[in-house]
Every structure is written in structure tokens, then in C-alpha cells.
Amino acid sequence: MEAVDTIIDYAMPTMKAERALKELHEAALRQDFDSAIVKATEAVVESRMALNSLRIMQERAA
């Protein structure tokens, strides 16, 4: 039975983090701080997902 490699996607969470940061900025400019805080949290979550993906990729490359 062959081992199947799973593709680790770091790009999608990176793009989602970028979008959340853009939306955070726009919300802050509107002084919609509740929305800005939500977007900041989303950016952190997506960044952590990207970081975890990169760590997996690093382990596989070793």
C-alpha cells in the first residue's frame, strides 16, 4: 500500500490573515472597534494556521 502525501496549504490561511488585517484597518478607520477586534482575532487565528502549516512542511523537508 502506497503512502499518500497530504498537501499542506500555508497560502490560504496567509491570504485570509491579510484580508482580515485589511478589514481590521477599515473597521478601525470607521471607529467600529468591535468589528476591528473580531478581525484582529481572525488574523491571529489564520496566522497561527499558516505557522502550523509551515512547521509541518519544515518537518517533512528534514
C-alpha positions as semicolon CSV with decimal commas, in nm:
position;residue;x (nm);y (nm);z (nm)
1;M;0,000;0,000;0,000
2;E;0,141;0,339;-0,102
3;A;0,174;0,627;0,139
4;V;-0,021;0,930;0,023
5;D;0,124;1,273;0,097
6;T;-0,124;1,530;0,218
7;I;-0,080;1,875;0,072
8;I;-0,017;2,130;0,344
9;D;-0,162;2,467;0,249
10;Y;0,001;2,770;0,408
11;A;-0,110;3,011;0,136
12;M;-0,484;3,014;0,204
13;P;-0,456;3,099;0,574
14;T;-0,194;3,361;0,484
15;M;-0,432;3,525;0,238
16;K;-0,717;3,507;0,490
17;A;-0,495;3,674;0,752
18;E;-0,408;3,950;0,506
19;R;-0,774;4,009;0,430
20;A;-0,864;4,015;0,800
21;L;-0,591;4,274;0,863
22;K;-0,722;4,489;0,579
23;E;-1,075;4,466;0,719
24;L;-0,941;4,541;1,068
25;H;-0,784;4,860;0,934
26;E;-1,103;4,964;0,756
27;A;-1,312;4,899;1,068
28;A;-1,071;5,097;1,285
29;L;-1,091;5,391;1,046
30;R;-1,470;5,381;1,082
31;Q;-1,422;5,361;1,460
32;D;-1,605;5,028;1,458
33;F;-1,377;4,887;1,724
34;D;-1,587;4,578;1,796
35;S;-1,552;4,468;1,433
36;A;-1,183;4,560;1,435
37;I;-1,127;4,337;1,738
38;V;-1,307;4,047;1,567
39;K;-1,092;4,093;1,256
40;A;-0,776;4,110;1,468
41;T;-0,872;3,779;1,626
42;E;-0,937;3,626;1,283
43;A;-0,596;3,746;1,164
44;V;-0,426;3,582;1,463
45;V;-0,613;3,253;1,410
46;E;-0,527;3,241;1,039
47;S;-0,166;3,335;1,109
48;R;-0,137;3,050;1,360
49;M;-0,277;2,812;1,098
50;A;-0,017;2,933;0,848
51;L;0,257;2,895;1,109
52;N;0,149;2,539;1,189
53;S;0,144;2,454;0,818
54;L;0,497;2,588;0,778
55;R;0,618;2,384;1,075
56;I;0,472;2,067;0,923
57;M;0,637;2,150;0,591
58;Q;0,968;2,208;0,769
59;E;0,944;1,872;0,948
60;R;0,869;1,691;0,623
61;A;1,161;1,858;0,447
62;A;1,409;1,747;0,716
